[in-house]
Amino acid sequence: MTTATQELTVAAGLMVREGEIGNVRSAQDGKSLTFDVTWTTGARGARFDWWTGESFDEELAVDASAVRMGRLSSGRAPVLNAHSSYRLENVIGVVEKAWLADGKGHASLRMSSHGDVDRIVHDIRDKIIRNVSVGYRVYKYKDVTPTDSPEGTRKIKRAVDWEPWEISAVPIGFDPDAHTRADKTETYPCVIEETGMPDETKAATGDSGGSQRSPVAGTQAVTAAPAAVADPILERKAGAEAEMTRSRTIRGMVRKASLGEEFADTLIDRGTTVEAAKDAVLEKLSARSAGFAAGPQVTVTRDGWDTFKDSMQNAIEHRVGLIGADKLSAGVRELRGYRNMELIRESLRVRKLPVDGGVNDLIKRAYGGMQGTSDLPNLFSNVAGKSLKKGWLEAPATYRMIASRKNVMDFKTFDVVGLGEGQNFLDITEHGEIQFGKVTDPKESAKLKTGGRGVTFTREALINDDLDGLSRIPSMFGAAAARYENLKAWTLFLGNGATMGDGLALWNAAHNNTSTGALSETSLASLRAVMRLQKGPDLAGILNITPKYLIVPAALETVADRLVTTITPAESGKVNPFAGKLQPIAEPILDGTSAIIFYMAGDPNQFDVLRYGYLDGAEGPQMESETDIITLGIKMVAYLDFYVMLLDFRALAKSTGA
């Protein structure tokens, strides 16, 4: 009886292993630092392979025939901060030389003398940081599990072709019992040579394990589709997906705030984090709101109270988490530790108002109950308004992906008409005239509607230094505003009671925008054909609309992810035809109607599907406040002027899911 082997080619990612810091040497300048490390002993360690869902023991063959030392010994390999390779500041040193000896991997590392690395250098010198970790790639594993091992024994895989990639200083040494860490930027092919079942068993069961044979007798070469790419769990772990998510999130926030694609490009190109981008968007919105006024502008010289008021608002914004400490000026830093009543007393001193009397007296003076203005209530309202906008920006509103946006000037009902005859070009004879299309019904109509809620920042909250009324609650209102929009849009999309300008429901059979079948490659092909074959209002030509979005209820999200994921199969007939062509949108609101019905939508930049907008100059939820002199509280109202409408059924398609 002979034992066959098979080679599986899978997509693998960067691996990490713990090493040891050895001799530490300081340079003559006393700042830079060189130290020796043992970055591998090749010892066996437990691993979990996300690509196969298998636990196994890994060994590293540490000899010149197995280790590709070119990169690590080149003098150019980086020393990183905890395997982070996204930004230049993550490079904290260089591997000056690397070598193999006595079955181990050794290296000399030189740390940067830049001030940003001083703390790390100092802690290594003082033996506070004791751990390093090597990042490496395995190009081939060999299954060396003893053939007489009992069933269920964990496999032993020896890396017989691998390459050390970088060395990192890390806070905690790598735990070999944890898992294989996927590289944040890419995967690469890794061959796994495994011992298979006996040939006699394969012949008896008819399981050949593959149709291709290697030149070596008894060895089968099977190229498997890289499960790493097809598995949604791995997709979420990939660093490339994280970068795409960052870019999409920033673009969504900027688009929602109508700040232009150029502003989004600037934030993305600078490597701005999502949190920093939110701050930048909020600042832009505040600046635009402050400048939105009709008529001539008057320049007013700022006095001490204006400056203090801005600093006070800045300090409160920092306390509620709207801005980071890095954005605080010197004056603001002094105020950020003040409690509310301390801020009120200080504000009265700046305005040269009395600071004697009880708490109620101080609040009344600050609120304008005696000889001041309502500046302080407005300040609290401004902070609440920013929290409101932040909650709105952060909340998901998936309908915007398939919708175009246009603000309106007032609350009147308005119409949007489409081109009827004349969407297609016509031949012009030598002496002929250009024929004109005409704007015809059906037309779609809509108008702004207002939704809102109120909250009171009470006297008790002010005295107790409770800022929830300025942060958490307005932020929740902001999220509620986004949900309000989302519910309005998807309710319209589902066709719940909606009639289009032609007098028919969105999903009426006469619109030829429906199909059948459970979510699969076959049903997607059928639904795509439905959309491509749509004709214009004059029925003169096929529009050939390309679907861009696959819209599913939450129950079908995983299936949808798999159907649109890029894979690299061995056979051309197994190529995923929808890979990279559809962007999935999972919306839980759809589950309330059906857990199996799914939809397609075209690009809203090419074909209008949904349109939404706000009152011009008041994008998103707004905040208004009023002082209640009886209760000494501040009543704040959040409201949203919003419309959404269906424009055309042709760039939408629906499958019954069965």
C-alpha positions as CSV (number, residue, x, y, z in Angstrom):
1,M,0.0,0.0,0.0
2,T,1.4,3.4,-1.0
3,T,0.5,6.8,0.5
4,A,-0.2,9.6,-1.8
5,T,0.5,13.3,-1.2
6,Q,-1.2,16.3,-2.5
7,E,-0.1,19.9,-2.9
8,L,-2.7,22.6,-2.1
9,T,-1.9,26.2,-3.2
10,V,-3.6,28.6,-0.8
11,A,-3.5,32.4,-0.1
12,A,-1.4,33.0,3.0
13,G,-0.6,36.0,5.0
14,L,2.3,37.3,7.1
15,M,3.1,35.2,10.2
16,V,4.7,36.3,13.4
17,R,6.9,34.6,16.0
18,E,8.5,35.7,19.3
19,G,12.2,36.4,19.5
20,E,14.7,37.4,22.2
21,I,16.7,40.6,22.8
22,G,20.4,39.8,23.5
23,N,23.3,42.2,23.8
24,V,22.4,45.9,23.9
25,R,25.1,48.4,22.7
26,S,24.8,52.2,22.7
27,A,26.3,54.4,20.0
28,Q,28.8,57.1,20.7
29,D,26.1,59.8,20.5
30,G,24.3,58.1,23.4
31,K,21.0,58.2,21.6
32,S,20.9,55.6,18.9
33,L,21.0,52.0,20.0
34,T,22.2,48.7,18.4
35,F,21.2,45.4,19.9
36,D,21.3,41.7,18.9
37,V,18.3,39.5,18.7
38,T,17.6,35.8,18.2
39,W,14.6,36.0,16.0
40,T,13.9,32.3,15.6
41,T,14.9,28.9,17.0
42,G,12.5,27.0,14.7
43,A,10.8,25.5,17.7
44,R,7.5,23.9,17.3
45,G,4.4,26.0,18.1
46,A,0.7,25.6,17.8
47,R,-1.1,27.5,15.1
48,F,-4.6,28.0,13.8
49,D,-5.1,28.3,10.1
50,W,-7.9,30.7,9.3
51,W,-7.8,29.5,5.7
52,T,-8.7,25.9,6.4
53,G,-10.1,26.2,9.9
54,E,-7.4,23.7,11.1
55,S,-5.2,23.7,14.2
56,F,-1.7,22.4,13.5
57,D,1.8,22.5,15.0
58,E,4.3,24.5,13.0
59,E,8.1,23.9,12.8
60,L,10.5,26.2,10.9
61,A,13.4,24.6,9.1
62,V,16.3,26.8,10.0
63,D,19.0,26.2,7.4
64,A,20.2,27.9,4.2
65,S,18.2,25.7,1.9
66,A,14.9,26.6,3.6
67,V,15.2,30.2,4.6
68,R,15.2,33.0,2.0
69,M,17.6,35.4,3.8
70,G,18.0,38.0,0.9
71,R,15.6,40.5,2.3
72,L,16.5,40.4,6.0
73,S,20.3,40.4,5.4
74,S,20.2,43.2,2.8
75,G,20.7,45.9,5.3
76,R,17.4,47.5,4.3
77,A,14.8,45.4,6.1
78,P,12.8,47.5,8.6
79,V,12.4,47.3,12.4
80,L,8.8,48.1,13.0
81,N,6.6,49.2,15.9
82,A,4.5,46.1,16.7
83,H,4.3,44.9,13.0
84,S,2.6,48.1,11.9
85,S,3.6,49.0,8.4
86,Y,1.0,51.6,7.3
87,R,3.0,54.7,8.0
88,L,6.6,55.8,7.8
89,E,6.7,56.7,11.5
90,N,6.1,53.0,12.3
91,V,9.6,52.3,11.0
92,I,11.8,52.6,14.2
93,G,15.0,51.1,13.0
94,V,16.8,48.9,10.5
95,V,18.1,45.3,10.4
96,E,21.8,46.0,9.8
97,K,22.7,42.3,9.3
98,A,21.1,38.9,9.8
99,W,22.5,35.4,9.7
100,L,21.8,31.7,10.5
101,A,23.9,29.8,13.0
102,D,23.5,26.8,15.3
103,G,19.9,26.2,14.0
104,K,18.9,29.7,15.0
105,G,18.2,33.0,13.3
106,H,20.2,36.0,14.5
107,A,20.3,39.7,13.7
108,S,21.7,43.1,14.7
109,L,19.2,45.9,14.8
110,R,20.0,49.6,14.8
111,M,17.3,51.9,16.3
112,S,16.5,55.3,14.9
113,S,17.9,58.3,16.7
114,H,14.8,60.4,16.0
115,G,13.1,61.9,19.0
116,D,9.9,60.0,18.4
117,V,11.7,56.7,19.0
118,D,13.5,57.9,22.2
119,R,11.1,56.3,24.6
120,I,11.3,52.9,22.9
121,V,15.1,53.1,22.8
122,H,15.2,54.1,26.5
123,D,12.9,51.3,27.5
124,I,15.0,48.7,25.5
125,R,18.2,50.0,27.2
126,D,16.5,49.7,30.6
127,K,15.2,46.3,29.7
128,I,11.6,47.4,30.1
129,I,10.9,46.3,26.5
130,R,12.1,42.7,26.3
131,N,10.2,41.3,23.4
132,V,10.8,41.3,19.7
133,S,8.8,39.4,17.0
134,V,9.7,38.4,13.5
135,G,7.2,38.7,10.6
136,Y,7.7,36.1,8.0
137,R,6.1,34.5,5.0
138,V,5.9,30.8,4.4
139,Y,5.9,29.7,0.7
140,K,5.8,26.0,1.3
141,Y,4.8,23.7,4.2
142,K,5.6,20.0,4.3
143,D,3.4,17.7,6.3
144,V,5.7,15.7,8.6
145,T,3.1,14.1,10.8
146,P,4.1,10.5,11.6
147,T,2.1,8.2,9.4
148,D,1.2,6.0,12.4
149,S,-0.3,8.8,14.4
150,P,-3.7,8.0,15.9
151,E,-6.7,9.5,14.2
152,G,-7.5,13.1,15.3
153,T,-3.8,13.9,16.1
154,R,-2.9,17.4,15.3
155,K,-0.8,17.7,12.1
156,I,2.8,18.8,12.1
157,K,3.8,21.1,9.3
158,R,7.3,22.1,8.7
159,A,8.1,25.3,6.8
160,V,10.6,24.2,4.2
161,D,10.5,27.4,2.1
162,W,10.0,30.7,4.0
163,E,11.3,34.2,4.2
164,P,11.8,36.6,7.2
165,W,10.2,39.9,6.3
166,E,10.7,42.3,9.2
167,I,11.5,42.4,12.9
168,S,9.3,44.3,15.4
169,A,9.6,45.6,18.9
170,V,6.4,44.4,20.6
171,P,4.8,44.9,24.0
172,I,3.9,41.3,24.5
173,G,5.7,38.3,22.9
174,F,3.7,36.4,20.3
175,D,1.7,33.5,21.7
176,P,2.2,30.6,19.3
177,D,-1.1,29.1,20.5
178,A,-3.1,32.0,19.1
179,H,-3.4,32.1,15.4
180,T,-1.9,33.0,12.0
181,R,-1.9,36.7,11.6
182,A,-3.1,37.8,8.2
183,D,-0.9,40.4,6.4
184,K,-2.6,43.8,6.4
185,T,-1.8,44.5,2.8
186,E,-1.7,41.4,0.7
187,T,-1.7,37.6,0.6
188,Y,0.7,35.4,-1.4
189,P,0.6,31.8,-2.6
190,C,1.7,29.1,-0.2
191,V,2.1,25.4,-1.1
192,I,1.1,22.9,1.5
193,E,2.4,19.4,0.8
194,E,0.2,17.0,2.7
195,T,0.1,13.3,3.2
196,G,-3.2,12.0,1.8
197,M,-5.2,8.8,2.1
198,P,-3.7,5.5,0.7
199,D,-4.0,5.1,-3.0
200,E,-6.0,1.8,-2.5
201,T,-8.6,3.6,-0.5
202,K,-8.9,6.3,-3.2
203,A,-9.4,3.6,-5.8
204,A,-12.1,1.9,-3.8
205,T,-14.0,5.0,-3.1
206,G,-13.6,6.5,-6.5
207,D,-12.0,9.7,-4.9
208,S,-9.2,10.8,-7.1
209,G,-8.7,14.0,-5.2
210,G,-8.1,15.8,-8.5
211,S,-7.7,15.3,-12.2
212,Q,-4.1,16.6,-12.6
213,R,-1.1,14.3,-12.0
214,S,2.4,15.4,-11.2
215,P,5.4,13.8,-12.9
216,V,6.1,12.0,-9.6
217,A,4.1,8.8,-9.3
218,G,1.6,8.8,-6.5
219,T,1.6,12.6,-6.2
220,Q,-1.4,14.7,-7.1
221,A,-1.1,18.4,-7.8
222,V,-4.4,20.2,-6.9
223,T,-4.7,23.9,-7.0
224,A,-7.4,24.9,-4.7
225,A,-9.3,28.2,-4.7
226,P,-7.8,30.4,-1.9
227,A,-10.4,30.1,0.8
228,A,-8.9,33.1,2.5
229,V,-10.3,35.4,0.0
230,A,-13.7,33.7,-0.2
231,D,-14.1,33.7,3.6
232,P,-15.9,36.9,4.8
233,I,-14.1,36.6,8.2
234,L,-10.7,36.9,6.5
235,E,-12.0,39.7,4.4
236,R,-12.8,41.7,7.5
237,K,-9.3,40.9,8.9
238,A,-7.5,42.1,5.8
239,G,-5.7,45.4,6.0
240,A,-6.7,46.3,2.5
241,E,-10.3,46.1,3.5
242,A,-9.7,48.3,6.5
243,E,-8.2,50.9,4.2
244,M,-11.2,50.6,1.8
245,T,-13.5,51.0,4.7
246,R,-11.7,54.1,5.9
247,S,-11.9,55.7,2.4
248,R,-15.6,54.7,2.0
249,T,-16.5,56.1,5.4
250,I,-14.7,59.4,4.9
251,R,-16.3,59.8,1.4
252,G,-19.7,59.0,2.9
253,M,-19.4,61.6,5.6
254,V,-18.1,64.3,3.2
255,R,-20.8,63.4,0.6
256,K,-23.5,63.6,3.4
257,A,-22.2,67.0,4.4
258,S,-22.0,68.2,0.7
259,L,-18.4,69.3,1.1
260,G,-17.2,68.0,-2.3
261,E,-15.1,65.1,-3.5
262,E,-12.0,67.2,-3.5
263,F,-12.2,67.6,0.3
264,A,-12.7,63.9,0.7
265,D,-9.6,63.2,-1.6
266,T,-7.5,65.5,0.6
267,L,-8.5,63.7,3.8
268,I,-7.9,60.3,2.3
269,D,-4.6,61.2,0.7
270,R,-3.3,62.6,4.0
271,G,-4.0,59.3,5.8
272,T,-6.6,61.0,8.0
273,T,-8.2,58.6,10.4
274,V,-12.0,58.4,10.5
275,E,-12.2,60.1,13.9
276,A,-10.0,63.0,12.6
277,A,-12.1,63.2,9.5
278,K,-15.2,63.6,11.6
279,D,-13.6,66.6,13.3
280,A,-12.7,68.1,10.0
281,V,-16.2,67.7,8.6
282,L,-17.7,69.2,11.7
283,E,-15.4,72.2,11.5
284,K,-16.3,72.7,7.9
285,L,-20.0,72.5,8.6
286,S,-19.7,74.9,11.5
287,A,-17.8,77.4,9.4
288,R,-20.3,77.1,6.6
289,S,-23.3,77.5,9.0
290,A,-21.6,80.6,10.5
291,G,-21.1,82.1,7.1
292,F,-24.7,81.4,5.9
293,A,-26.4,84.8,6.0
294,A,-28.0,87.1,3.6
295,G,-27.2,90.8,3.0
296,P,-24.0,92.7,3.8
297,Q,-21.6,91.4,6.5
298,V,-20.3,93.6,9.3
299,T,-16.9,93.0,10.8
300,V,-16.9,93.2,14.6
301,T,-13.7,93.4,16.7
302,R,-13.5,90.5,19.1
303,D,-13.2,91.4,22.8
304,G,-12.1,89.3,25.8
305,W,-15.5,87.8,26.3
306,D,-15.6,86.5,22.7
307,T,-12.2,84.9,23.1
308,F,-13.1,83.4,26.5
309,K,-16.4,82.1,25.2
310,D,-14.8,80.3,22.3
311,S,-12.2,78.8,24.7
312,M,-14.9,77.7,27.1
313,Q,-16.9,76.0,24.3
314,N,-13.7,74.3,23.1
315,A,-13.0,73.0,26.6
316,I,-16.6,71.6,27.0
317,E,-16.3,70.0,23.5
318,H,-13.1,68.3,24.7
319,R,-14.8,67.1,27.9
320,V,-17.6,65.5,25.9
321,G,-15.2,63.9,23.4
322,L,-15.9,66.0,20.4
323,I,-12.3,67.1,19.9
324,G,-8.9,65.7,21.0
325,A,-6.4,67.3,23.4
326,D,-4.1,68.0,20.4
327,K,-6.5,70.6,19.2
328,L,-6.6,72.6,22.4
329,S,-4.9,76.0,22.7
330,A,-3.0,77.0,25.8
331,G,-6.0,78.9,27.2
332,V,-8.3,76.0,26.6
333,R,-6.0,73.6,28.4
334,E,-6.4,75.7,31.5
335,L,-10.2,75.4,31.4
336,R,-10.6,71.8,30.5
337,G,-10.4,70.6,34.1
338,Y,-13.1,73.1,35.2
339,R,-16.4,71.9,36.4
340,N,-19.6,73.6,35.0
341,M,-20.1,75.9,37.9
342,E,-16.4,76.9,37.9
343,L,-16.7,77.8,34.2
344,I,-19.8,79.9,35.0
345,R,-18.0,81.8,37.7
346,E,-15.0,82.4,35.4
347,S,-17.3,83.6,32.7
348,L,-18.9,86.1,35.0
349,R,-15.5,87.4,36.1
350,V,-14.5,87.9,32.4
351,R,-17.7,89.8,31.8
352,K,-17.1,91.8,35.1
353,L,-20.3,90.6,36.6
354,P,-20.8,89.7,40.4
355,V,-19.7,86.3,41.4
356,D,-21.2,86.4,44.9
357,G,-24.5,84.8,45.9
358,G,-25.8,81.2,45.7
359,V,-25.8,78.8,42.8
360,N,-29.2,80.0,41.4
361,D,-27.9,83.6,41.4
362,L,-24.8,82.6,39.4
363,I,-26.9,80.6,36.9
364,K,-29.4,83.4,36.3
365,R,-26.6,85.9,35.7
366,A,-24.8,83.5,33.3
367,Y,-28.1,82.7,31.4
368,G,-28.8,86.4,31.0
369,G,-31.5,86.7,33.7
370,M,-30.0,89.9,35.0
371,Q,-27.6,92.1,32.9
372,G,-26.1,89.7,30.4
373,T,-27.1,88.1,27.2
374,S,-28.0,84.6,26.3
375,D,-24.4,83.7,25.1
376,L,-23.9,80.9,27.6
377,P,-27.1,79.0,26.7
378,N,-26.1,79.4,23.1
379,L,-22.7,78.0,23.9
380,F,-24.2,74.9,25.5
381,S,-26.6,74.6,22.5
382,N,-23.6,74.8,20.1
383,V,-21.9,71.9,21.9
384,A,-25.1,69.9,21.8
385,G,-25.5,70.7,18.1
386,K,-22.1,69.3,17.3
387,S,-22.8,66.2,19.2
388,L,-26.0,65.9,17.2
389,K,-24.2,66.2,13.9
390,K,-21.5,63.7,15.1
391,G,-24.2,61.1,15.9
392,W,-25.8,61.7,12.5
393,L,-22.5,61.3,10.6
394,E,-21.6,58.1,12.5
395,A,-25.0,56.4,12.1
396,P,-25.4,54.1,9.1
397,A,-27.9,55.3,6.4
398,T,-27.4,52.7,3.6
399,Y,-30.0,54.2,1.3
400,R,-27.6,57.0,0.3
401,M,-25.5,54.5,-1.6
402,I,-28.2,54.2,-4.3
403,A,-29.6,57.7,-4.1
404,S,-28.6,61.1,-5.6
405,R,-28.9,64.3,-3.6
406,K,-30.4,67.7,-4.3
407,N,-31.4,70.3,-1.7
408,V,-34.5,72.5,-2.1
409,M,-35.2,76.1,-1.1
410,D,-38.6,75.8,0.6
411,F,-41.4,73.5,1.7
412,K,-43.5,73.7,-1.5
413,T,-44.3,70.6,-3.4
414,F,-42.0,70.2,-6.4
415,D,-42.0,68.1,-9.5
416,V,-39.2,66.2,-11.3
417,V,-40.0,65.3,-14.9
418,G,-38.1,62.9,-17.1
419,L,-37.2,62.8,-20.8
420,G,-39.8,60.9,-22.8
421,E,-39.1,60.5,-26.5
422,G,-35.7,61.8,-27.4
423,Q,-33.4,59.9,-25.1
424,N,-31.8,58.3,-28.1
425,F,-29.8,59.9,-30.9
426,L,-31.4,59.9,-34.4
427,D,-29.7,60.0,-37.8
428,I,-29.6,63.5,-39.4
429,T,-29.8,63.4,-43.2
430,E,-27.7,65.7,-45.4
431,H,-30.3,68.5,-45.5
432,G,-32.3,67.3,-42.5
433,E,-33.0,68.9,-39.2
434,I,-32.2,67.8,-35.7
435,Q,-35.3,66.3,-34.1
436,F,-36.1,67.5,-30.6
437,G,-37.1,65.4,-27.7
438,K,-39.8,66.5,-25.3
439,V,-40.2,66.7,-21.6
440,T,-43.2,64.6,-20.7
441,D,-45.0,63.0,-17.9
442,P,-44.9,60.8,-15.9
443,K,-43.4,63.2,-13.4
444,E,-42.5,62.5,-9.8
445,S,-43.5,64.8,-6.9
446,A,-42.2,65.4,-3.4
447,K,-41.9,68.0,-0.6
448,L,-39.9,68.5,2.5
449,K,-41.2,67.0,5.7
450,T,-39.9,67.8,9.2
451,G,-39.2,65.3,12.0
452,G,-37.7,66.1,15.4
453,R,-37.3,65.6,19.2
454,G,-36.5,67.8,22.2
455,V,-34.3,67.5,25.2
456,T,-33.8,69.8,28.3
457,F,-30.3,70.5,29.8
458,T,-31.6,70.9,33.3
459,R,-30.3,73.0,36.2
460,E,-29.6,69.8,38.1
461,A,-27.4,68.5,35.3
462,L,-25.5,71.8,35.2
463,I,-24.8,71.8,38.9
464,N,-24.0,68.0,39.0
465,D,-21.5,68.5,36.1
466,D,-23.5,65.9,34.0
467,L,-22.8,66.6,30.4
468,D,-24.9,63.8,28.9
469,G,-27.5,66.4,27.9
470,L,-24.8,68.0,25.7
471,S,-23.2,64.8,24.3
472,R,-24.8,61.4,24.6
473,I,-28.4,62.4,24.2
474,P,-27.9,64.8,21.3
475,S,-25.7,62.2,19.7
476,M,-28.5,59.7,20.1
477,F,-30.9,62.2,18.4
478,G,-28.4,62.5,15.6
479,A,-28.4,58.8,15.1
480,A,-32.2,58.8,15.3
481,A,-32.2,61.4,12.5
482,A,-30.2,59.1,10.3
483,R,-32.5,56.2,11.1
484,Y,-35.5,58.5,10.3
485,E,-34.0,59.1,6.8
486,N,-33.1,55.5,6.3
487,L,-36.6,54.3,7.2
488,K,-38.3,56.8,5.0
489,A,-36.2,55.8,2.0
490,W,-36.4,52.0,2.4
491,T,-40.1,52.1,3.1
492,L,-40.5,53.9,-0.3
493,F,-38.1,51.5,-1.9
494,L,-40.1,48.5,-0.7
495,G,-43.2,50.0,-2.4
496,N,-45.3,50.1,0.7
497,G,-48.2,52.2,-0.5
498,A,-46.0,54.2,-2.9
499,T,-47.3,55.0,-6.4
500,M,-45.1,56.4,-9.1
501,G,-45.9,59.1,-11.6
502,D,-47.3,56.5,-14.1
503,G,-49.9,55.5,-11.6
504,L,-48.2,52.1,-10.9
505,A,-46.4,50.7,-7.9
506,L,-42.6,50.5,-8.1
507,W,-42.6,46.7,-8.4
508,N,-45.6,46.4,-10.8
509,A,-45.2,43.7,-13.4
510,A,-45.7,46.3,-16.2
511,H,-42.3,47.8,-15.2
512,N,-40.5,44.6,-16.1
513,N,-38.2,44.9,-13.2
514,T,-38.8,41.6,-11.3
515,S,-37.4,38.1,-11.5
516,T,-37.5,34.9,-9.4
517,G,-35.1,32.5,-7.7
518,A,-33.2,32.2,-4.4
519,L,-30.0,34.2,-4.1
520,S,-27.4,32.4,-6.2
521,E,-25.1,32.9,-9.2
522,T,-28.0,31.8,-11.5
523,S,-30.6,34.2,-10.0
524,L,-28.1,37.1,-10.1
525,A,-27.5,36.5,-13.8
526,S,-31.2,36.5,-14.4
527,L,-31.8,39.7,-12.4
528,R,-28.9,41.4,-14.2
529,A,-30.4,40.6,-17.5
530,V,-33.7,42.1,-16.4
531,M,-32.0,45.4,-15.7
532,R,-29.9,45.4,-18.8
533,L,-32.9,44.9,-21.1
534,Q,-34.9,47.8,-19.7
535,K,-36.1,50.3,-22.3
536,G,-36.6,54.0,-22.1
537,P,-40.1,55.7,-21.7
538,D,-40.5,55.8,-25.5
539,L,-39.5,52.0,-25.8
540,A,-37.2,52.9,-28.7
541,G,-34.0,51.6,-27.3
542,I,-32.4,49.2,-24.7
543,L,-30.8,51.2,-21.9
544,N,-28.2,48.5,-21.0
545,I,-28.1,49.5,-17.3
546,T,-25.2,47.9,-15.4
547,P,-26.1,46.9,-11.9
548,K,-23.7,48.3,-9.2
549,Y,-25.3,47.2,-5.9
550,L,-26.6,44.0,-4.6
551,I,-29.2,44.8,-1.9
552,V,-30.1,42.1,0.6
553,P,-31.8,41.7,4.0
554,A,-29.4,41.0,6.9
555,A,-30.4,37.3,6.7
556,L,-28.6,37.0,3.3
557,E,-25.6,39.2,4.0
558,T,-23.1,36.3,4.3
559,V,-24.4,34.6,1.1
560,A,-24.1,38.0,-0.7
561,D,-20.6,38.5,0.5
562,R,-19.5,35.1,-0.9
563,L,-21.2,35.6,-4.2
564,V,-19.4,38.9,-5.0
565,T,-16.0,38.0,-3.5
566,T,-12.9,37.7,-5.8
567,I,-11.4,34.2,-6.0
568,T,-8.6,32.6,-8.0
569,P,-9.8,29.1,-9.0
570,A,-7.8,26.5,-10.9
571,E,-10.3,26.1,-13.7
572,S,-11.7,28.9,-15.8
573,G,-15.2,27.5,-15.5
574,K,-15.2,28.2,-11.8
575,V,-14.4,31.9,-12.1
576,N,-16.9,34.0,-10.1
577,P,-18.6,36.1,-12.8
578,F,-19.8,38.7,-10.2
579,A,-16.4,39.2,-8.5
580,G,-15.8,42.9,-8.0
581,K,-18.8,43.8,-10.1
582,L,-21.4,44.2,-7.3
583,Q,-21.2,46.0,-4.0
584,P,-23.3,44.3,-1.4
585,I,-25.7,46.5,0.8
586,A,-27.2,44.7,3.8
587,E,-30.2,46.5,5.2
588,P,-32.1,45.0,8.3
589,I,-35.2,47.1,7.4
590,L,-35.7,44.7,4.5
591,D,-35.9,41.7,6.8
592,G,-39.2,43.1,8.1
593,T,-40.8,42.4,4.7
594,S,-38.9,39.3,3.7
595,A,-35.7,37.5,4.6
596,I,-35.2,36.0,1.1
597,I,-36.2,38.8,-1.4
598,F,-33.1,40.6,-2.8
599,Y,-32.6,43.5,-5.2
600,M,-30.1,45.1,-7.6
601,A,-29.6,48.8,-8.2
602,G,-27.7,50.8,-10.8
603,D,-25.2,53.6,-10.3
604,P,-27.1,56.7,-9.1
605,N,-24.6,58.9,-11.0
606,Q,-25.8,57.3,-14.3
607,F,-29.5,56.5,-13.6
608,D,-31.7,58.2,-11.1
609,V,-33.3,55.8,-8.7
610,L,-33.9,57.6,-5.4
611,R,-33.3,61.3,-4.7
612,Y,-33.1,62.9,-1.3
613,G,-32.3,66.3,0.1
614,Y,-32.6,68.9,2.9
615,L,-33.6,72.5,3.2
616,D,-30.9,74.4,1.5
617,G,-28.3,75.7,4.0
618,A,-29.6,73.3,6.7
619,E,-28.2,70.0,5.8
620,G,-28.8,67.3,8.3
621,P,-30.3,67.7,11.8
622,Q,-30.4,71.2,13.3
623,M,-30.5,72.3,16.9
624,E,-32.4,75.3,18.4
625,S,-32.4,76.3,22.1
626,E,-34.4,78.4,24.5
627,T,-33.7,79.3,28.1
628,D,-36.4,78.5,30.6
629,I,-35.9,81.1,33.3
630,I,-38.5,79.4,35.5
631,T,-36.7,76.1,35.8
632,L,-33.2,77.5,34.9
633,G,-32.9,74.8,32.3
634,I,-32.1,75.0,28.5
635,K,-34.7,73.5,26.2
636,M,-33.1,72.2,23.0
637,V,-34.9,70.9,20.0
638,A,-33.4,68.8,17.3
639,Y,-35.2,68.7,13.9
640,L,-34.6,67.6,10.4
641,D,-36.1,69.0,7.1
642,F,-35.9,66.1,4.7
643,Y,-37.4,64.6,1.6
644,V,-36.9,61.4,-0.4
645,M,-38.5,60.3,-3.6
646,L,-38.5,57.6,-6.2
647,L,-37.5,58.9,-9.7
648,D,-37.3,55.8,-11.9
649,F,-37.9,52.1,-11.7
650,R,-35.6,51.1,-14.6
651,A,-32.3,51.0,-12.6
652,L,-33.9,48.8,-9.9
653,A,-34.6,45.1,-10.1
654,K,-36.1,42.7,-7.6
655,S,-36.0,38.9,-7.2
656,T,-38.7,37.1,-5.2
657,G,-36.0,34.9,-3.6
658,A,-37.8,31.7,-4.4
